[in-house]
Amino acid sequence: MKRRTLLGRDVRRILHLFALLVLMCPPSHAQVLGTIDLGVMQDARPVTGRFELRNPSRELAARVDILSACPCMTVAPASFVLDPGSSRVIEATYTLGGTVTVQGKSVSRALLVRSSLPALDNTRILVAVVFPAVPASDARAETGCTECDLIKDLAAEEKRLGELSRALFLIDVYGDPSCPACEEYLGTELPLATSRAGRILRLVFHDVITGREELEQLMGRLEAAGQDLRELPVELVGGKILQGLEAMRKGNALELSGKP
């Protein structure tokens, strides 16, 4: 029996309905911050677009991590801290290799934004691209349903983004890079504990000894929380501030256990 394929209006309808589903009901009901429009890919070469991400808070700094669930898409920078009211330009690069494509069709993929700031956390940035069309002289009769494969691919990506959102363990640490005990804990002990808990560690270390901006950033984040600097290192995790290595050990163990 010849396999039936979806063509024309039926294909456009399914793709449109799926796009609406992603936008309206993504994991955690995440809002969309904006779109990076990459336009039409002229050939197999990667294309890059830019997006300005702004911290909407005038009082709180925001740790930001941006993740992709598709190997076809990378982002830079992937981890950074936004001072209150500041912004950062991020770049998303799309590469054709290894991903399902529908010649001449437009598709939107999502970047997941995780942040210490609730207004940004679990939000999305959409990346829109139009795949290059195959010249009529090179066209071949397709078997199966490429559009169906693309929908499955996008659905799997949505599932993976939800898993990443739940698994990520975001940490900012401000300290002295020459501290051996801190290096042992952050480089060995904490990654092992995170892995055992089934979580994914995303740690950014800020050198406050040689980095003046990092020190000023730390003091601003402490001031916003009504705290003074008492001991290094200082960790910010899950809305909490932990000062000193022992406080970090206890606080992270509690956080990774899932207990309130």
C-alpha positions as CSV (number, residue, x, y, z in Angstrom):
1,M,0.0,0.0,0.0
2,K,1.3,3.4,-0.9
3,R,2.0,5.6,2.1
4,R,-0.1,8.7,2.2
5,T,1.7,12.0,2.5
6,L,0.4,15.4,3.7
7,L,0.6,18.2,1.1
8,G,-0.2,21.8,0.6
9,R,-2.9,23.3,2.8
10,D,-3.0,20.3,5.2
11,V,0.8,20.6,5.9
12,R,0.5,24.3,6.5
13,R,-2.4,23.8,8.8
14,I,-0.5,21.2,10.9
15,L,2.6,23.3,11.2
16,H,0.5,26.3,12.1
17,L,-1.4,24.5,14.8
18,F,1.8,23.1,16.2
19,A,3.4,26.5,16.3
20,L,0.4,27.8,18.2
21,L,0.6,24.9,20.6
22,V,4.3,25.7,21.4
23,L,3.6,29.4,21.9
24,M,0.5,29.0,24.0
25,C,1.4,25.9,26.1
26,P,5.2,25.5,26.4
27,P,6.5,23.8,29.6
28,S,5.8,25.9,32.7
29,H,3.6,28.2,30.5
30,A,6.7,30.2,29.7
31,Q,6.3,33.5,28.1
32,V,8.2,34.4,24.9
33,L,10.6,37.4,25.3
34,G,11.1,37.9,21.5
35,T,12.2,36.4,18.2
36,I,15.6,36.3,16.4
37,D,14.8,36.3,12.7
38,L,17.6,34.6,10.8
39,G,15.8,35.0,7.4
40,V,16.4,32.6,4.6
41,M,19.4,30.3,4.6
42,Q,21.0,30.6,1.2
43,D,23.0,27.4,1.5
44,A,24.4,25.0,4.1
45,R,26.5,27.7,5.8
46,P,25.6,28.6,9.4
47,V,23.6,31.8,9.9
48,T,23.7,34.1,12.9
49,G,21.2,36.5,14.4
50,R,21.2,38.8,17.4
51,F,18.8,39.7,20.2
52,E,19.1,42.2,23.1
53,L,18.1,40.8,26.4
54,R,17.4,43.4,29.1
55,N,17.1,43.1,32.9
56,P,13.7,44.6,33.7
57,S,14.6,45.1,37.4
58,R,16.1,48.4,38.6
59,E,17.1,46.9,41.9
60,L,18.2,43.3,41.3
61,A,21.0,41.8,39.2
62,A,20.0,38.8,37.2
63,R,22.0,35.6,36.5
64,V,21.0,34.4,33.1
65,D,21.6,31.0,31.3
66,I,20.4,30.4,27.8
67,L,20.1,26.9,26.5
68,S,19.2,25.1,23.3
69,A,17.8,21.6,23.0
70,C,18.8,21.3,19.4
71,P,22.4,20.5,18.3
72,C,21.6,22.7,15.3
73,M,21.6,25.9,17.4
74,T,24.2,27.5,19.6
75,V,24.2,30.7,21.6
76,A,26.8,33.1,22.8
77,P,27.3,34.1,25.5
78,A,25.4,31.2,27.2
79,S,25.9,32.4,30.8
80,F,26.2,35.9,32.2
81,V,25.0,38.3,34.9
82,L,23.0,41.4,34.0
83,D,23.3,44.4,36.4
84,P,20.0,46.1,37.3
85,G,18.5,47.8,34.2
86,S,21.4,46.7,31.9
87,S,21.2,44.7,28.7
88,R,23.3,42.2,26.7
89,V,23.3,41.2,23.1
90,I,23.3,37.5,22.5
91,E,24.0,35.7,19.2
92,A,22.2,32.6,18.0
93,T,23.8,30.5,15.3
94,Y,21.8,27.9,13.3
95,T,23.6,25.1,11.4
96,L,21.7,22.7,9.0
97,G,23.7,19.5,9.7
98,G,21.9,16.8,11.6
99,T,18.4,18.4,11.8
100,V,15.2,17.7,10.0
101,T,14.5,20.3,7.3
102,V,11.6,21.0,5.0
103,Q,12.9,22.7,1.9
104,G,11.6,26.3,1.5
105,K,9.7,26.2,4.8
106,S,9.9,28.4,7.9
107,V,10.4,27.0,11.3
108,S,10.8,28.4,14.8
109,R,13.0,26.8,17.5
110,A,13.1,27.9,21.1
111,L,15.9,28.9,23.4
112,L,15.3,28.4,27.1
113,V,16.1,31.3,29.5
114,R,16.8,30.3,33.1
115,S,17.5,33.1,35.5
116,S,17.7,34.1,39.2
117,L,15.2,36.8,38.4
118,P,11.6,35.5,38.3
119,A,10.6,37.9,35.5
120,L,13.1,36.2,33.2
121,D,13.2,32.7,34.5
122,N,11.7,29.9,32.3
123,T,11.0,32.3,29.4
124,R,11.8,31.7,25.8
125,I,13.5,33.3,22.8
126,L,12.3,32.0,19.5
127,V,14.7,31.6,16.6
128,A,13.0,31.7,13.2
129,V,14.7,30.5,10.0
130,V,13.5,29.6,6.5
131,F,15.3,26.6,5.1
132,P,16.8,26.9,1.6
133,A,14.6,25.8,-1.3
134,V,15.7,23.1,-3.7
135,P,15.8,24.3,-7.3
136,A,13.1,22.7,-9.4
137,S,15.7,21.0,-11.6
138,D,17.2,19.3,-8.5
139,A,13.9,18.3,-6.9
140,R,13.3,14.6,-6.1
141,A,10.1,12.8,-5.3
142,E,10.0,12.5,-1.5
143,T,8.8,9.4,0.3
144,G,7.1,9.5,3.7
145,C,6.2,12.7,5.4
146,T,9.1,15.1,6.0
147,E,6.8,17.6,7.6
148,C,5.6,15.0,10.1
149,D,9.3,14.3,10.9
150,L,9.8,18.0,11.6
151,I,6.8,18.1,13.9
152,K,8.2,15.1,15.8
153,D,11.6,16.8,16.0
154,L,10.1,20.0,17.4
155,A,8.0,18.1,19.9
156,A,11.1,16.2,21.2
157,E,12.8,19.5,21.5
158,E,10.0,20.9,23.6
159,K,10.2,17.9,25.9
160,R,13.9,18.3,26.3
161,L,13.6,22.0,27.2
162,G,11.2,21.1,29.9
163,E,13.6,18.5,31.3
164,L,16.5,21.0,31.2
165,S,14.3,23.6,33.0
166,R,13.7,21.2,35.9
167,A,17.2,19.8,36.1
168,L,19.4,22.9,35.9
169,F,21.2,24.0,39.1
170,L,22.3,27.6,38.7
171,I,25.0,29.0,40.9
172,D,26.9,32.2,41.1
173,V,30.0,32.2,43.3
174,Y,32.1,35.2,44.1
175,G,35.5,34.5,45.7
176,D,39.2,34.2,45.6
177,P,40.5,31.9,42.8
178,S,43.6,31.1,44.9
179,C,41.6,29.3,47.6
180,P,42.5,25.6,47.5
181,A,39.6,24.4,49.6
182,C,37.1,26.4,47.4
183,E,38.6,24.9,44.3
184,E,38.3,21.4,45.6
185,Y,34.7,21.9,46.6
186,L,33.6,23.7,43.4
187,G,35.6,21.6,41.1
188,T,35.1,18.1,42.5
189,E,32.7,17.8,45.5
190,L,29.8,19.9,44.3
191,P,29.8,18.5,40.7
192,L,29.7,15.0,42.1
193,A,26.8,15.9,44.5
194,T,24.9,17.6,41.7
195,S,25.3,14.5,39.4
196,R,24.1,12.2,42.1
197,A,21.0,14.3,42.6
198,G,20.3,14.0,38.9
199,R,20.8,17.7,38.3
200,I,22.9,19.7,35.8
201,L,25.3,22.2,37.4
202,R,25.8,25.6,35.7
203,L,28.3,27.5,37.8
204,V,29.8,30.9,37.1
205,F,32.8,31.9,39.2
206,H,33.5,35.6,39.7
207,D,37.0,36.6,40.8
208,V,36.5,39.5,43.3
209,I,40.3,39.7,44.1
210,T,41.5,40.9,40.7
211,G,38.1,41.8,39.2
212,R,36.9,45.2,40.3
213,E,33.6,45.0,38.4
214,E,32.9,41.6,39.9
215,L,33.4,42.9,43.4
216,E,31.2,45.9,42.8
217,Q,28.6,43.5,41.4
218,L,28.7,41.4,44.5
219,M,28.4,44.4,46.8
220,G,25.4,45.5,44.8
221,R,23.7,42.1,45.1
222,L,24.4,41.9,48.8
223,E,23.0,45.5,49.3
224,A,19.9,44.6,47.4
225,A,19.4,41.7,49.8
226,G,20.1,43.8,52.9
227,Q,23.3,42.0,53.7
228,D,26.9,42.9,54.4
229,L,29.9,41.0,53.1
230,R,31.1,38.8,56.0
231,E,33.0,36.0,54.4
232,L,34.2,34.7,51.1
233,P,33.3,32.8,49.0
234,V,29.7,34.0,48.5
235,E,27.2,31.9,46.6
236,L,23.9,33.0,45.2
237,V,21.5,30.1,44.5
238,G,17.7,29.8,44.3
239,G,17.2,33.3,45.7
240,K,19.5,32.6,48.7
241,I,22.9,34.1,49.6
242,L,25.3,31.7,51.3
243,Q,28.5,33.2,52.8
244,G,31.5,31.0,53.5
245,L,32.4,27.5,52.4
246,E,30.5,25.7,55.2
247,A,27.3,27.6,54.6
248,M,27.6,26.7,50.9
249,R,28.0,23.0,51.7
250,K,25.0,22.9,53.9
251,G,22.9,25.1,51.7
252,N,23.7,23.2,48.5
253,A,23.0,19.9,50.1
254,L,19.6,21.1,51.2
255,E,18.9,22.5,47.8
256,L,19.9,19.3,46.0
257,S,17.8,17.2,48.4
258,G,14.7,19.0,47.2
259,K,13.7,19.9,50.7
260,P,12.2,23.3,51.4
